[in-house]
Amino acid sequence: MEKIEEMANYCLNCKLKPCSEKGCPIKTQIPEFITEIKNKNLKKAYDILQENNICSHICSIVCPQEEQCEGSCVRGIKSNPTHIGLLEKYVNEWAEKEGYKYEINKKENNGKKVAIIGSGPAGLECGYELLKNGYLVDIYEKDSIPGGILVYGIPDFRLSKNYVEQIVNKLEGLGAKFITNKELGKDFSLEEISKKYDAVFLGIGAPKSSRYSLSENELKNVYDSDVFLKAYNENKYIKNLGTVVVIGGGNVAMDSARVAVKMGADKVKILYRRDRAHMPAREIELDDAIKDGVEFKELTRVASANEIDGNIKSVNCIRTEIINGKAVDVEGAKEFEEEANTVVFAIGLKPDKALIQEQGIELDEWGYIKIDENGKTNLANVYAGGDNTESKATVCRALAAGKKAAFGIMKI
């Protein structure tokens, strides 16, 4: 506790609160909860966190604090920032250990009913705000377990599924009904479901992986990152991976590489066309992958694959360099081979444009759902938020989008 108090006292308690107002997508009251740690009032600190964000514990574990809250900390201008993430994690772990519960103040039922499609962070936060304010909420999930990317995308060695289950239980305690194994576009349409509810929130994420062709022939053992991670999270390990090459440099690429190790790959390599300084993954995530035995090869672009009867034997690569912030092939560079038997693409996820357009929803020029300042789409009483509305995909940004849409729905 002494070390935690020292971390808390390091906070300047800035009046303008750039950590909250600029850095935190969901506007966590950071100086306020840290002040309560200073006052040795951990109950109040926990209440402040939970009132704003039911997924506070999850955010303390997976959020890129160095880019968000800590990245905006005044202390960080000339020195090291306040360890906001560690302080938030400590408070949540204290509450869990002590069995302390935040008492949610729920308003009386207002007779209005909302359907939430997708139970990822955006859907869970949207549901939480609506339930607190007296709405009846049904949450539809295409898979068998609620939680979306928190369950099927983030591996358990990074985020315990118990934390997600706790959130689901809290929402059920507030009256939420989870309807699993029901998928938009297959089991029901938006038009159909809109007739049964006063409003609908779409939090269906970005399920389509980006990839490019490695051969004119059909290849075996080429996976999209979401499929690869889901196989691990469902304990359906992919066998005989051999040497795995992960293409990409984000946190998903790090997760995919570490998952490959856990699933028994002989060797795992991350091949990334940029250098370490220009990669989007958190430093801590890359470090953890390397500790797990993953090789990291920067400035390497995978161009094609060599195969026999559809089985990958190696990949052909080209050296790259960074010019004006962009990765380009080194002029005159010759291709070289890297051993590979399995390839995992982790170069980004995109919304399902065909599904969205089939429902009559308007997209923006980048293929994301077009919404206004309240999270509303072009359709009456249909709202959206999360990875299907923006490319900067983090758990906290999705939570913020869900909250924004909930307040938009309350204006109806």
N, C-alpha and C positions, 0 to 999 in steps of 0.2 A: 504493500500500500504506500510505503514511503516513496518509492520510485514513481508511482502513479501521481502522487501529490506533487512531486517535483515537476513532472510533465505538465500537470494542470497549471501550476504556478508560473510556468514559462509563458502561458497565453497572456497576451496584453489586454484582452477583453476590449477590443477595438469597438468604437461606437458605430463606425460605418459597416462593420462586419463583412469584409470582402470574402471571407471564407464561406459565409452563408449566402450572401446576396449574389456574389459573382461566381464562386466556385462550386457550390452545391446545387445540383439541378432541382432537388426537392426542398431546398431552403431549410435545411436542418438548423435549429437554433443552437449553433455551435458555442458561442461564448457563454450562452445561458446554461447549457448543460455542464460545461467545464467549470463555470462558477460554482455550481452545486457540488462538484467534486472537491473544489477548494474548500467549500463549507462542510465537507464530509457528510453531505446529504445525498447519498447515492440513490435513495428512493425517488427523490425529486428529479435527479438527473435522468433516471430511467423513465420517469413519467414524461418528461420533456421530449425524449427521443421517441417514445412510443406514440405519443399524441400526434406527432407529425408524420411518422413513418412506421407502419407495422412491420416492415422488413428491415428495421434498423440493424439487427444483429447480422443479417445476411450482407447488408451493405458494408458493415465494418470488416467483413472478411473478403469480399470480392471487388469492392469499389477501387478504382485507380485514384486513390487519395492524392497521390503526387501530382496528378493532372487537375484534379478538381479542388476540393477544399484546401488541402495543404499547398497546392500549387498557387493559391491566392492568398496564403497567409503572409501578413506583413512581416513577420519574423524571418520569413524565407528570403526577403529581399537582400539582406546583408549577412544572414546566417542560416541556420537550419530552421525549417518551419516547425510549428507545434505538431506533435504526434497525435493528430485528431483521430485518425483511424484506430490507433491503439487504445486511446481513451474511450472511444465509443464501444469498442470490443470489450474492454474491461468492464464497463458498466453493465453491458448485456450479460456477460458471463457471471458477474456478481449476482444479478437478479435470478439467473438460472440456478446458480448454486444455492442461494438463500430461499428459493421458492417464492420470490416476491412477484406478484402479479399486478399489472397495470389495470385499473378498473376503467373499462371503456364506458363513456357516457353516451348512451344511445337514446335518441329521441323516439317518440311514439310513432307507430306506423301511420304513414300518410296516405296509404291506399294505392300508391304508385308502384309499378313493377318494371324492372329493367333486366334485360338479357345481356349477359357478358359472354362474348364468344372468344375463348382463349383464356387459359388460367395461368399464364406467365405473369411476370411482375406487374405489367401494365394492368392486366385484368384483375389481379388480386388487389392492387391498390385502389383501382376504380371501385371495386366491390366494397372494400373497407369503408371508403368515404360515404358511399351511398347507404350502406347498412347503418352506419352511425347516425345518419340523418333521416332514418325512418322509412327507407325504401325496401321493398322486397326484391331480392336479387337471385336470379338463376344463372349459374356459371357453366357454360358448355365447354367441354374439353374433348379433343379428338382422340387422345390416348386414354389409357386405363387409369392413370394416376394423375391427379391435378398437380400443377406446378410449372408446366411448360419447360422452358430452357433451364430453369432452376433444378429440374429433376432429370431431364433427358440430355441437356447440353453441357452442364458443368459437372465434372467428375466428382465422385464422393470424397476423393482425397483432397479436394479443394473446398468443397462445401458439403457438410453432412446433410443428408436428406431429412434427418430429424427436424432440422430448423424449418424446412419447407412444410413438413407435416404439421408442425406447430401452428404455422400461419393458417393453413387450411382448417385446422381444428378451431382456431379463433373465429374465423369467418363463419364456420358452421354454427358456432355458439351464438353468433349474432343473428343467425337465421338464414344464412346463405345455403342454397341447394346446389350441389355440384352434380352435373349430368355428364358422365364420362362416356367415351366411345361414341361420340356424336360429332361428326365433322361437317363443317359448312361446305356446301357444294355437292356433298354426297348423301348425307342423311337429312338435310334440310336446306332451304334457300333463305336468303336474307328477306325476301319479300314475304315468305311464309311466316317466318318468326316475328317479323315486325308487326304483324297483325295481332299478336298475342301480348305485346308489351308496349309500355308507354315510351320506351327508348331502348336503343341497342348500342352496345359498345363493342367495337372490333379490336381485339388485341391478339390477332392471329400471327404476329411476328413476321419474320422473313424466312420462309422455309426452303427457298430455292438456292442451291449452291452455285457459285460461279466456278467455271472450269473451262478448259480449252482442250482441243484434241491433241493427243500424243502420237497417234498412229492412224493410218487409213483403215487399218483392220480393227476389229472389235477386241478389246483387251480385257483380260480377267484381272481381278485384284486391283481395280481402280475404284476408290471410294470418295464420296463427298464427306466432308468433316462431320456434318450433322448425323449422317447414317453411321459413321464410324464411332462417334461418341455415344450414340444411342445404343449401339450394340454392346458397348462396355457397360453403360448404365443399367441396361436390362439384364446384365450378366449373361449375355449371349455372345461370348467371346469368339472372335474370328480366328480360325486356326491356320497354321502353316503360313504365317505372314512372311517369313524369311527376313530379308533386309527391307525395311520400310523407309520410303522417302516421303517426307511431308513437305508440300509446297506452300509457302506462306510465312508471314512473319508477325502475325497478331497473336493475341492470347489464345484464340481457338487453335492455332497451329501448335502452340506450346502444349495445350491440353491433349491434342491429338497425338503428339509425339510421346507424351508421358503415358497415355492410354495404350499406345502400341507396345511400350515396354511392359506394362502390366499384363497385356494379353499374350506375352511370350515371344515377341519378335526377336530374331537373332541379333539384329542391329537396327538402330533408328537414327536417321539423319534429317535435319531440317535444312532445306535448301531455299535460300531467300535471295531475291534479286537486288535488294538494297543492302546497306551495311547496318551494323548494330545501332549506330547513332540515328539512323532513319527508320528504324522498325517500330511499329505501333505497339508491340507487346510490352508489358511491364518488365522492367529489369528483373524483378523478383521472380517472375514467371519463367523467364529464360534461364535464370540461375538455377531454379529448381529442376528444370528439364535437364540441364547439364549435369546436375548432381545425380539425376536418375540414370545417367549414362548416355544421354542423347548427344549426338555430334551436331554442332551448328556450323554451317558453311555459308558465309555471307557472300554477297556480290556474285551470285550464281543463279543463272536463269535456266530452268529446265525447258528444253526445246522439243524433245521427242523421246519416244521409247523404242527400245529394241526388244523384239519378242520372237518366241518360237511357239507356234500353235496357240497364240493368244496369251501365252504366259510371259510376263515381263522378265527380262534378263538384266537389263540395265537401262539407264536414261542418258540421253545426250544433253550436255550442258554447255553453256557459253558464259565466259567471264563478263561481268558488267562493271560499270563505274558510275559514280554519282556526278552528274553535271547539272548545275543550276537546280539542285534538289531532285532531279529525276534520274532514274536508273536507265542507263543505255548500254547497249553492247559495246564492249571494247573494240575499237576499230581494228579490223584484221585478225581478231581473235579466232582461234580454231576451236571447234567443238571437242569436248573431252567426255569420257564416260564415267558415270558413277554407278556402282553396283546397286541394283534395285530389283525386288520381286513384287512389292506392293507400293502403290502410290496413293497418297491421301491429299486431296485438294482442300486447302484451307485459306482461300483467297477472297473470302467474303460470301455473304448471304444476301439474297434479294427477295422482295415480296413476290407472291404468286400473282403476276399481272393478269393472267387469263382468268383465274378464279375471281379476282376482285372486279374485273370488268364485266364478267358474267352477272355479277350481282348489281350492276348498274352504277357502280361507284367510280367517280372521276379520279384519274391519276394526274400527278404533276409531270413535268418534263423529264424527271429522273426515274419515273416508274413507281413512285411512292404515293400512298393515298393522300389526296389533297384535302387539307383541313383548315379551318379558320382559327382564330385566337382562342376559341372555346373548345377546340377539338372536334368540331362538327364537320361532317362530310357534305357533299352536295345533296344527299338524300335527307328527307325530313326525319328528324329525331334519330339519326344514325350518326354515331360518333366513332372516332378511332384514335389510336395512339400506340406508341412503342416503335418497334423495329419496322413496322409496316408503313410508318409515316416519316421516318428519318433514317439517315445512314449512320449517324453517330451512335452506335448501339452500345449502351452500357445498362446495367441493371437499374442504376439510379435514374438515368434519363427516362427509362421506360416507366418507372414508378411515378416520376413527375408528370409524364404524359397521361397516365391513368388518373392521377389526381386532378389534372386540369380538365379532363373530359368529364369527370364526376361533377365538378363544380359547374361545368357547362350544362350538363343534364339537369342540375338543380334549378337552372334558370328557366326551364321549360314551364 
